[in-house]
Structures are given as C-alpha cells and as structure tokens.
Amino acid sequence: MRLFWFFFLISLFSREIFCDITCFNAKEVIIEQHLATKTPYRVVANKNDEKINFDGCSPIRAWGIFRHGTRNPSKKQIRQMKTTLTEYRDVIVKRGKFCEEDLERFRSWNVQVDEEEQKFLVPEGELELIELAERLQRRFPDLMFDQYDNFTYKFKYTDTQRAQKSAESFTVGLFGRQNIRQVWYPQAEKKDPILRFYKGCPRWKQEVDKNPDAMEQVKLFYESETFRRLLVTLQEKTGIPELSANDIHLMYTTCAFETAWNRRKISPWCTLFTRESVKILEFLEDLEYYWIDGYGYELTYKQACPAGRNMMDHLNPESKQPNITLYFTHSGTLLKYLAFLGLYRDPSPLLHSSFGGNHSWRPSLIDTFASNLFFVTFSCPDGPKVLSMHQEQIITIPGCPVTSNLCDFNLFENIFRDTLDKCNFDEMCTIS
C-alpha cells in the first residue's frame, strides 16, 4: 500500500514538473485577433455610430458588399473534428502537458455541430449583421430609412444559406423583425457575375486556385525552421509524437470557429497556442489568401471588374437604380475586391521570408466574418462626392486625396475608368 501511494505521489509530482503549469490566459494571448478569415467581427467592429455629416452635403446613394457572418465549418472539417480531434482529445487528457484547468476543458469538449448544417450561419453571425445594419442606419439616418420599398432598397445574396440568412439578419436590423417579410430578393445565382464573379472564371481556377505554384510560399513557410520548432513544441505539449502540420491547422481552425461562436467560452484547442505561436499560424493564412485571393496574381483582382462597373453604376448620382444596393457574399469576393480597389497593398509581395515584419494584407483585420465595404454618394454644393468605408471605418481609395474624407465623384470614376473600360471578363477568363 505504501508503494502505491509512493508511485501515486511521484506521478502527480511528475505532472507538475513536465506540464506547462501556466494555464491559458486569453487576455495575454488575445487569440481572437489572430484568427484570419475566421476572426469574429466584434474584433474590428466600429462601435462609434454617430451620424456622419459633411457641411452642405446630403447622402443620396449607397452601395455595399458584405461577407456573411460567423458560420459553421465545412462538412470535411466537421468530420475531422468528430474523428481526428476526438481521438487526439483523449490522448491529450492522458498525456498532455497542460494545467488542470485546461485539461478539464478537453475532458468536457465534444462536437456539437452536424454535417447537415455545414457552413450554416450561427446565432453569432446573425447578431453581427443585425448590429451592423443598426449602426449603419444610425450613421446615415437620412438615407437608410427604416421602412422598406424596392425603389429605395435592393438586396441580393449568393445561392447559399449563410449569405441568405445574413441578408435577412441585416434587414432585421434595418426594419425590425416584424417587417422583413415584405423585403423582396431576386433569384440567387450559383455563379453570380457580381457577387461571385470568380466562379465563372475558368482561367483563374486553373492558373491560380488549382495551381500548386500558388501555394509555393505557404509550402516554404511550412518547411521553415520557425514552423518546425512550433511542430516539435506542440508534439511534446500534446503528447502526440505523430502530430502533423495538417493536424495543427485543424486545431487552429477549430479554435477559431469555437472562439467566433462564443464570446465567453474558451475552446480547449486555443490553449495549445501562445501569443507567438498563434501568429505563426495566422501568417500561414496571410500567405495563402495573399496568393489565392489577393495581389499574388493580377488576374485574381482584375476579374473583379464587373463588380466595379456595378458599383460605379449604382453610385452615379444620375443612376436609375434603387438608392441603396446591398450585396451579401463571401470571403473570396471581399478579398479580391479589396485588391481591385488597391487597398492594403504592400510595396513588396508577401513571401514566406516576410514573417516577423509588418504587412498590410492581414485577413484577421480586413476579412473577418461579416466584413464589409460601404460607399455613399453625397450631393454637395461643388458637385457629387463619394465616401468610402471598410469595416465601418472611413478609408481613402488610392488616388483620392488623403486630406479629405470625401472624394470627388468624377475623380473617383476616373481612378477606375481605364480598368473598367478594358473590362472584358469573358476574354480574360477564357482558357487559351
């Protein structure tokens, strides 16, 4: 019996010695700010919703494009969570080097989402869009009326549950839940030429999206000493010597989804990471989205020109379109359109060797769930002007004066005139 207690105490002592006895500290790691395209919108939301005024000017038109809110993972990810991560959870509980509080998070963890609800908008996503609409309405009360009619408003979403529910949530914020049945939406299209232009571009799919060379910088960073050290550290911490780079990405993604879903509960998968290691995983995402959806290939953003034409047509003060046009779409559209506008472009391409430096192309800030671009045309004494906003913050479109929040409409139009005049989508997207 004495021998039993001797070994029992030794095992407890050993756990204290070899475990990372420092528990995960959410305030110190601030992990929700480094979750790339799975970052919840609350991280970037501008809570200042005071009315936006410019002396002598009145808002007359608006055009906005919105990414859907927080969603469920894909079917593949859900399946991996139920199999791979569930197996790893059991190993971590037995052999993981964590404090008791973090181990308890793993013990109580299970997958509560069904494959049938893959990519569905979740309650947090609905709230993101409702609150976003309410703030925009308070900023522009003379434009965004709380009564719907289809001469004033035009809404459209892609052919997905998450985009549709995001649009409907947005209208709840504008008109109230009791009034949304009257809102009319056109038929959603699988390859919408404005909301999902890249779906109709076979050349981009072949030369960029499915091109292994487009992932070369990601591959090089996975092979770097920086990532190798992270892999070894996590193999030791989890007690899983066969842990792979793909496994770590799955854990990071699960941490991201569970953080986005719930503002108050810490995902056990987040407790694997430190302030430094989460930035490594975030950078991998920065690289991927730069080369697949950003500035890596010229075609990626040039193909967004039909959306650019649509924006210009709707913002034109002489337009016959409804005053307010609001589109609900996806990450791929927002990122490509940001690049089309020339935003967040660094002087040099983003490379695997760029890690540790400062770069502007950070999906954790520019492409969170519910990301948005919003443009307002103002009628002013000296002519029409355009206000540009991203993530509810006033921005300057490259080519517009940095000394003013408003850009003369004619100048705004001229910045994109050459690109839009040469916008032959079918020609640029045809595989030769």
C-alpha positions in Angstrom: 0.0 0.0 0.0 2.8 2.4 0.8 4.4 1.6 -2.5 1.1 2.5 -4.2 1.0 5.9 -2.6 4.7 6.5 -3.3 4.2 6.0 -7.1 0.9 7.9 -7.0 2.7 11.0 -5.5 5.5 10.6 -7.9 3.1 10.7 -10.8 1.5 13.8 -9.5 4.9 15.4 -8.9 6.0 14.4 -12.4 2.9 16.0 -14.0 3.7 19.3 -12.2 7.3 19.2 -13.4 6.7 18.3 -17.0 3.3 20.0 -17.6 3.1 23.6 -18.7 1.7 24.6 -15.3 0.8 28.1 -16.6 -2.8 28.0 -17.7 -4.0 29.5 -20.9 -4.5 33.3 -20.4 -7.0 34.7 -23.0 -6.2 38.3 -22.2 -2.5 37.7 -22.6 -2.7 35.6 -25.9 -5.5 37.8 -27.3 -6.1 34.9 -29.7 -9.3 36.2 -31.2 -7.4 38.9 -33.0 -5.3 36.4 -35.0 -7.8 34.0 -36.5 -7.5 35.1 -40.1 -10.8 34.7 -42.1 -12.4 33.0 -39.1 -12.0 36.1 -36.9 -15.3 37.3 -35.3 -16.5 40.7 -36.5 -16.5 42.0 -32.9 -12.7 42.3 -33.1 -12.9 45.1 -35.7 -16.5 46.5 -35.3 -16.6 50.3 -35.1 -18.9 51.0 -32.2 -18.9 54.7 -32.9 -22.2 55.1 -34.7 -22.7 58.8 -34.6 -24.3 60.5 -37.6 -21.8 61.1 -40.4 -22.2 64.7 -41.5 -20.4 66.9 -44.1 -21.4 70.6 -44.2 -23.8 71.3 -47.1 -23.8 67.7 -48.3 -26.6 65.2 -48.3 -26.3 61.4 -48.7 -28.2 60.3 -51.8 -27.0 56.8 -52.8 -25.2 53.8 -51.3 -23.6 50.6 -52.5 -22.4 47.9 -50.1 -20.9 44.5 -50.2 -21.0 42.3 -47.1 -19.4 39.0 -46.2 -21.7 36.6 -44.4 -21.5 36.4 -40.7 -19.9 33.7 -38.5 -20.8 30.2 -39.7 -20.3 26.5 -39.1 -17.3 24.7 -40.6 -17.4 22.7 -43.8 -18.6 19.1 -43.8 -14.9 17.9 -44.1 -13.9 19.9 -41.1 -16.8 18.7 -39.0 -16.0 15.1 -39.9 -12.3 15.7 -38.9 -13.4 17.2 -35.6 -15.5 14.2 -34.8 -12.8 11.7 -35.7 -9.2 13.1 -35.6 -9.7 15.7 -32.9 -11.9 13.4 -30.7 -9.1 10.8 -30.8 -6.5 13.5 -30.0 -8.6 14.9 -27.2 -8.4 11.5 -25.4 -4.6 11.3 -25.9 -4.2 14.9 -24.6 -6.2 14.1 -21.5 -3.9 11.2 -20.7 -0.5 12.6 -21.8 -0.9 16.3 -22.5 1.3 18.8 -20.6 -1.4 21.3 -19.6 -2.6 22.7 -16.3 -5.6 21.0 -14.7 -8.0 23.8 -15.7 -7.1 23.4 -19.4 -7.2 19.6 -19.2 -10.7 19.9 -17.9 -11.7 21.9 -21.0 -10.5 19.0 -23.1 -12.4 16.5 -20.9 -15.7 18.3 -21.5 -15.1 19.0 -25.2 -17.3 17.4 -27.8 -18.5 18.2 -31.3 -22.0 19.7 -31.2 -22.5 20.5 -34.9 -23.9 18.2 -37.5 -22.6 17.7 -41.0 -26.1 18.6 -42.4 -25.6 22.1 -41.0 -22.2 22.6 -42.7 -21.4 26.3 -43.3 -24.8 27.4 -41.9 -24.9 30.8 -40.3 -24.9 30.6 -36.5 -26.6 32.9 -33.9 -23.4 35.0 -33.5 -23.4 35.5 -37.3 -27.0 36.7 -37.2 -26.2 39.2 -34.4 -23.1 40.5 -36.3 -25.3 41.5 -39.3 -28.2 42.9 -37.2 -25.9 45.1 -35.2 -24.0 46.2 -38.3 -27.2 47.3 -40.0 -28.3 49.2 -36.9 -25.1 51.1 -36.7 -25.1 52.0 -40.4 -28.6 53.2 -40.1 -27.7 55.5 -37.2 -24.8 56.9 -39.2 -26.9 57.6 -42.2 -30.5 58.2 -40.9 -31.4 60.5 -43.8 -30.5 57.8 -46.4 -31.2 54.4 -44.8 -34.8 54.6 -43.9 -36.4 52.1 -41.5 -39.3 51.5 -44.0 -38.7 49.1 -46.9 -39.7 49.7 -50.5 -38.0 48.3 -53.6 -37.4 51.7 -55.2 -35.2 52.6 -52.3 -33.5 49.3 -51.4 -32.1 46.4 -53.5 -30.8 43.3 -51.6 -29.2 40.3 -53.2 -27.3 37.3 -51.8 -25.5 34.3 -53.3 -27.1 30.9 -53.5 -26.1 29.8 -50.0 -27.8 29.5 -46.7 -25.2 31.7 -44.9 -25.5 34.5 -47.4 -29.3 34.4 -47.4 -29.5 34.4 -43.6 -27.0 37.2 -43.4 -29.1 39.3 -45.7 -32.2 38.6 -43.8 -30.5 39.4 -40.5 -29.3 42.7 -41.9 -32.9 43.6 -42.9 -34.0 42.8 -39.3 -31.5 45.4 -38.1 -32.9 47.9 -40.6 -36.7 47.3 -40.5 -37.4 45.2 -37.4 -38.2 41.5 -37.3 -41.9 42.1 -37.8 -41.4 43.9 -41.1 -38.9 41.7 -43.0 -41.5 39.5 -44.9 -42.1 42.4 -47.3 -38.5 42.5 -48.4 -38.0 41.2 -52.0 -34.9 39.4 -53.1 -34.1 38.4 -56.7 -33.4 34.8 -57.5 -30.0 33.8 -56.2 -27.4 32.6 -58.8 -24.8 29.8 -58.3 -22.3 31.8 -60.4 -23.4 35.3 -59.8 -21.4 37.6 -62.1 -21.2 40.3 -59.5 -21.4 38.6 -56.1 -19.2 35.6 -57.0 -17.5 36.5 -60.3 -14.6 34.1 -59.8 -17.0 31.1 -60.0 -17.4 32.0 -63.7 -13.7 32.4 -64.4 -12.2 29.1 -65.5 -8.8 30.6 -66.2 -8.5 31.9 -62.7 -9.5 28.5 -61.3 -6.8 26.8 -63.4 -4.0 29.3 -63.1 -4.5 30.3 -59.5 -7.0 28.4 -57.4 -5.9 24.9 -58.5 -2.3 25.8 -59.3 0.2 24.2 -56.9 2.6 27.0 -57.6 0.2 29.5 -56.0 0.8 27.7 -52.7 4.6 27.7 -53.0 5.2 30.4 -50.3 2.9 28.6 -47.9 4.8 25.4 -48.6 8.1 27.1 -48.0 6.9 28.5 -44.7 5.7 25.1 -43.5 9.3 23.9 -44.3 10.9 26.7 -42.3 12.7 26.4 -39.0 10.1 28.7 -37.5 7.3 26.2 -38.2 9.4 23.2 -37.5 10.0 24.4 -33.9 6.3 25.0 -33.5 5.5 21.5 -34.6 8.0 19.9 -32.2 6.7 22.1 -29.3 3.1 21.0 -29.9 4.0 17.4 -30.4 5.6 17.5 -26.9 2.8 19.6 -25.4 0.0 17.3 -26.6 1.8 14.0 -26.1 1.2 13.2 -29.8 4.5 12.5 -31.5 2.9 11.8 -34.8 1.2 15.2 -34.8 1.4 16.7 -38.4 1.2 20.2 -39.9 -2.3 19.4 -41.1 -3.4 18.4 -37.6 -2.1 21.7 -36.2 -4.1 23.6 -38.9 -7.2 21.6 -37.9 -6.7 22.5 -34.3 -6.1 26.2 -35.1 -9.2 26.3 -37.3 -11.4 24.6 -34.6 -10.0 27.1 -32.1 -11.1 29.9 -34.5 -14.6 28.6 -35.1 -15.3 27.9 -31.4 -13.9 31.4 -30.5 -16.1 33.1 -33.1 -19.2 31.2 -32.0 -19.0 32.0 -28.3 -17.8 35.3 -26.7 -17.5 33.8 -23.2 -16.1 30.3 -23.6 -12.5 29.3 -24.3 -12.1 26.5 -26.8 -9.6 23.9 -25.4 -7.9 23.9 -28.8 -6.9 27.5 -28.3 -5.0 26.5 -25.2 -2.4 24.9 -27.3 -1.1 28.3 -28.6 0.9 31.1 -27.2 0.9 34.8 -28.3 3.9 33.9 -30.6 2.7 30.5 -32.0 -0.7 31.8 -33.0 1.0 34.5 -35.1 2.8 31.7 -37.0 -0.4 30.1 -37.9 -2.0 33.4 -38.7 0.9 34.2 -41.1 0.3 30.9 -43.0 -3.3 32.2 -43.6 -2.0 35.6 -44.7 0.3 33.9 -47.3 -2.5 31.7 -48.7 -5.1 34.5 -49.0 -2.5 36.8 -50.5 -1.6 34.4 -53.3 -5.0 32.9 -53.9 -7.4 35.9 -53.3 -5.2 38.9 -53.2 -2.3 40.5 -55.1 -0.3 37.3 -55.9 -1.7 37.1 -59.4 -3.0 40.0 -61.5 -5.9 38.0 -62.9 -7.3 37.5 -59.3 -8.3 41.1 -58.8 -8.7 42.2 -62.4 -11.6 39.7 -62.8 -13.5 41.8 -60.2 -14.1 44.5 -62.8 -17.8 43.5 -63.3 -18.4 44.3 -59.7 -16.5 47.6 -60.1 -18.8 48.5 -63.0 -21.8 47.6 -60.9 -20.6 49.8 -58.0 -20.0 52.8 -60.3 -23.3 52.4 -62.0 -25.2 52.4 -58.6 -23.2 55.2 -57.1 -23.6 57.5 -60.0 -25.9 60.4 -58.9 -27.8 60.1 -62.2 -28.4 56.3 -61.7 -31.9 54.9 -62.2 -31.1 52.0 -59.9 -32.6 51.9 -56.3 -30.9 54.3 -54.0 -29.3 51.7 -51.8 -27.8 48.4 -53.1 -26.6 45.8 -50.6 -24.9 42.5 -51.6 -24.2 39.5 -49.3 -21.4 37.3 -50.4 -18.2 35.5 -49.3 -14.6 35.9 -48.3 -13.3 35.3 -51.8 -15.3 38.2 -53.2 -14.4 40.7 -50.5 -10.6 39.9 -50.7 -10.5 40.1 -54.5 -12.5 43.3 -54.4 -10.2 44.9 -51.8 -7.3 44.2 -54.2 -9.3 45.5 -57.1 -9.6 48.8 -55.2 -5.9 48.9 -54.5 -6.3 48.6 -50.7 -3.8 47.0 -48.3 -1.1 46.6 -50.9 2.4 46.4 -49.6 5.4 47.7 -51.6 6.7 44.1 -52.0 5.0 40.8 -52.5 4.2 38.8 -49.3 6.8 35.9 -49.1 7.5 33.2 -46.6 10.5 35.2 -45.5 8.3 38.2 -44.6 7.3 36.6 -41.3 8.0 38.9 -38.4 7.8 42.1 -40.4 4.8 44.4 -40.8 2.5 43.9 -43.7 -1.0 45.3 -44.5 -2.6 42.2 -46.1 -3.9 40.6 -42.8 -7.3 38.8 -43.2 -7.6 38.9 -39.4 -8.3 42.6 -39.8 -9.5 43.0 -43.4 -11.6 39.9 -43.9 -13.2 38.9 -40.7 -16.7 37.3 -40.6 -19.2 40.0 -41.7 -16.5 42.1 -43.4 -18.0 44.9 -45.4 -17.3 47.6 -47.9 -19.7 50.5 -48.0 -19.8 53.5 -50.3 -22.0 56.6 -50.1 -22.6 59.2 -52.7 -23.2 62.7 -51.3 -24.8 65.6 -53.1 -22.6 68.7 -52.3 -22.6 72.3 -53.4 -19.5 71.8 -55.5 -20.6 68.5 -57.0 -21.2 64.9 -56.0 -18.7 63.2 -53.8 -18.1 59.6 -52.5 -17.4 58.4 -49.0 -15.6 55.1 -48.8 -15.8 52.8 -45.7 -14.3 49.4 -44.8 -15.2 47.6 -41.6 -17.2 50.7 -40.8 -14.1 52.9 -40.8 -13.7 55.8 -43.3 -10.9 54.9 -45.7 -9.1 56.6 -48.7 -9.2 54.8 -52.0 -5.8 55.1 -53.6 -5.9 58.1 -56.0 -8.3 60.0 -53.9 -7.0 62.9 -51.8 -5.8 61.8 -48.3 -6.7 65.3 -46.9 -10.4 64.8 -47.2 -12.9 62.1 -46.2 -14.8 62.7 -49.4 -13.6 62.0 -52.9 -15.0 64.0 -55.9 -17.2 61.6 -57.8 -15.6 62.5 -61.2 -12.1 61.7 -59.7 -13.4 58.5 -58.1 -14.8 57.5 -61.5 -11.6 58.4 -63.3 -9.4 56.3 -61.0 -11.2 53.1 -62.3 -12.1 54.3 -65.8 -9.3 52.6 -67.7 -9.7 49.3 -65.8 -13.5 49.3 -66.3 -13.3 50.4 -70.0 -11.0 47.4 -70.6 -13.2 45.0 -68.6 -13.7 42.1 -70.9 -14.5 39.4 -68.4 -15.1 36.6 -70.9 -11.8 37.3 -72.7 -9.7 37.4 -69.6 -11.3 34.3 -68.1 -11.2 32.1 -71.1 -8.5 29.3 -71.1 -6.5 29.7 -74.3 
